[in-house]
Amino acid sequence: MIRVYVYCEGDTEYTFVKNKLSEYLELHDIKLDVATNSRSGSHCHGVSSYASIKREIQHVCHEHPNEYVTTMLDFYGFPFSDFTDKDITIKKCDVIEKQIEEDLKCKNCLFHFDLCEFEAILFSDPAQFSRIDPKAKCKVEEIREQYPNPEDINSSYAHCPSRRLESIIEGYSKIIDSRILYSHLDLDKVREQCPHFNQWMTRICALKEKPIY
């Protein structure tokens, strides 16, 4: 079984990897572990600058030279002072991921952005929102139908996925409510609707065919 360390942006991503994604990928013979921050000993809590995140990811890659390292960081709001062209599209996201991988110079790193943030994948199954608010399902469906796929839900700062949910659901908690929602998600269904997330899963699953050592 191939082991992959995931460097997460925050608590929501951390619990998703630990409680949901690890189970799913274990069925594909991939063992996931959450990478820790070398300074705090915990997982990452937001991204202050590209330089700091670069050091952290390189540290994790060098700590685990015989395992792969990937990331789960929001493309939305990421500091792009070192890179150009940050418009949120899958094509541009792919380009910047590749640029960062080249800049990191770590052969065991698969750099990944959530497009545009983690909460986008929750829109893959609007029916699940009835679990936290009976009125939310229809409102989420209305939003979802306006876009080709959940990863495209991001027309402005006020309309990124997490802020849309906060406006729809009174008292919405990114950690508690998202855990309820993602625990019931069918990740194969998410992959069908979210092309960038699917691309990430495909890359990770392919690692068992090319061990580093």
C-alpha positions in Angstrom: 0.0 0.0 0.0 1.3 3.4 -1.0 1.4 6.1 1.8 0.6 9.7 0.9 0.9 12.7 3.2 -1.6 15.5 2.8 -0.7 19.0 3.8 -4.1 20.6 4.6 -5.1 24.3 4.8 -7.3 24.2 7.9 -9.5 22.2 10.3 -12.2 21.5 7.7 -9.8 20.0 5.3 -8.0 18.2 8.1 -11.2 16.4 9.3 -12.2 15.7 5.7 -9.0 13.9 5.0 -8.9 12.0 8.3 -12.6 11.0 8.4 -13.7 10.7 4.8 -11.0 10.8 2.1 -8.7 8.3 3.9 -11.5 5.7 4.0 -12.2 6.2 0.3 -8.6 6.0 -0.9 -7.8 3.0 1.4 -10.2 1.1 -0.9 -7.8 2.0 -3.7 -4.7 0.8 -1.7 -3.7 4.3 -0.8 -2.9 5.1 2.9 -3.4 8.8 3.7 -1.8 10.6 6.6 -2.1 14.3 7.5 1.2 16.1 7.4 2.0 18.4 10.3 3.4 21.9 10.4 7.1 21.8 11.4 6.8 24.9 13.6 3.6 24.1 15.5 3.5 20.3 15.3 -0.1 20.6 14.1 -1.6 20.8 10.6 -1.6 24.0 8.6 -3.9 26.8 9.7 -4.3 29.0 6.7 -1.7 30.4 4.3 0.0 33.7 5.0 2.5 33.7 2.2 3.7 31.5 -0.6 7.3 31.6 0.8 6.1 30.1 4.1 4.0 27.4 2.6 6.9 26.5 0.2 9.2 26.0 3.1 6.7 23.8 4.9 5.9 21.6 2.0 9.6 21.2 1.2 10.1 20.2 4.8 7.4 17.5 4.6 8.7 16.2 1.3 12.3 15.9 2.7 11.0 14.3 5.9 9.3 11.6 3.9 11.5 11.0 0.8 10.1 7.5 0.2 6.4 8.6 0.3 4.4 11.0 -1.7 3.2 14.4 -0.4 0.1 16.2 -1.8 -1.7 19.4 -0.7 -5.3 20.5 0.0 -5.2 24.3 -0.2 -7.8 26.7 -1.4 -7.1 28.3 -4.8 -9.4 31.1 -3.7 -7.4 33.6 -1.6 -4.0 32.0 -2.1 -1.2 34.5 -2.1 0.1 34.7 -5.6 2.8 37.3 -5.2 5.3 34.9 -6.8 3.0 33.9 -9.7 0.9 35.5 -12.3 -2.6 34.9 -13.7 -4.7 33.8 -10.7 -8.1 33.8 -12.3 -10.1 30.9 -11.0 -10.5 28.4 -13.8 -9.5 24.8 -14.0 -7.0 25.4 -16.8 -5.2 28.2 -15.0 -5.3 26.3 -11.7 -3.6 23.4 -13.5 -0.9 25.7 -14.8 -0.1 27.2 -11.4 -0.1 23.8 -9.7 2.6 22.8 -12.3 4.5 26.0 -11.8 4.6 25.4 -8.0 5.6 21.8 -8.4 8.5 22.9 -10.5 9.4 25.6 -8.0 9.3 23.2 -5.1 11.8 20.9 -6.8 10.5 17.9 -4.8 10.0 14.8 -6.9 7.6 13.3 -4.4 5.2 16.3 -4.4 1.8 16.4 -6.1 0.7 20.0 -5.5 -3.1 20.4 -5.4 -5.5 23.3 -5.0 -9.2 22.9 -4.1 -11.1 24.8 -6.8 -11.9 27.3 -5.6 -12.3 26.1 -2.0 -13.2 22.9 -0.1 -16.9 23.8 0.3 -17.4 23.6 -3.5 -17.6 19.8 -3.4 -20.5 20.0 -0.9 -22.7 21.3 -3.7 -22.3 18.0 -5.5 -25.3 16.6 -3.6 -27.8 19.3 -2.5 -30.1 16.7 -1.0 -27.7 16.3 1.9 -28.3 19.8 3.1 -31.7 18.8 4.5 -29.7 17.1 7.3 -28.8 20.5 8.7 -31.6 22.8 7.4 -34.8 21.6 5.8 -35.0 24.8 3.7 -31.5 24.7 2.5 -31.8 21.9 -0.1 -33.8 24.0 -2.6 -31.6 27.0 -2.3 -28.5 25.0 -2.8 -30.0 23.3 -5.9 -30.8 26.7 -7.3 -27.2 27.8 -7.0 -25.9 24.5 -8.3 -28.1 24.7 -11.4 -26.5 28.0 -12.4 -23.1 26.5 -13.0 -21.6 23.7 -15.2 -20.1 22.1 -12.1 -19.7 22.8 -8.4 -16.1 23.9 -8.8 -17.3 26.8 -10.9 -19.3 28.3 -8.0 -17.3 31.5 -7.4 -18.5 34.7 -9.1 -17.1 37.1 -6.5 -15.7 37.4 -2.9 -19.2 37.5 -1.5 -20.3 34.5 -3.6 -17.6 31.9 -3.0 -19.1 28.5 -1.8 -18.5 29.0 1.9 -20.1 32.5 2.0 -23.0 31.3 0.0 -23.7 28.6 2.6 -23.3 31.1 5.4 -25.9 33.3 3.7 -28.3 30.4 3.2 -28.0 28.6 6.5 -28.2 30.6 9.7 -25.4 29.8 12.1 -23.6 27.6 9.5 -20.4 26.1 10.9 -17.7 25.3 8.5 -16.3 22.5 10.7 -19.4 21.0 12.3 -21.9 21.3 9.5 -19.5 20.5 6.7 -18.6 17.3 8.6 -22.3 16.3 8.6 -22.5 17.0 4.9 -19.3 15.4 3.7 -19.8 12.3 5.8 -22.8 11.4 3.6 -21.2 12.3 0.3 -20.6 9.7 -2.3 -17.1 10.6 -3.4 -17.5 8.8 -6.8 -20.5 11.1 -7.4 -18.3 14.1 -6.4 -15.7 12.9 -8.9 -18.3 12.8 -11.6 -19.3 16.4 -11.0 -16.0 18.0 -10.0 -13.3 17.6 -12.7 -10.4 19.1 -10.8 -11.1 17.0 -7.7 -11.4 13.9 -10.0 -8.1 14.8 -11.6 -6.5 14.9 -8.1 -8.0 11.5 -7.1 -6.8 10.0 -10.4 -3.3 11.2 -9.9 -3.2 9.9 -6.3 -4.6 6.5 -7.3 -2.0 6.2 -10.1 0.8 6.5 -7.5 0.6 2.8 -6.6 1.9 2.1 -10.1 5.1 4.2 -9.6 6.6 4.0 -6.1 9.5 6.4 -5.5 12.0 4.0 -4.1 
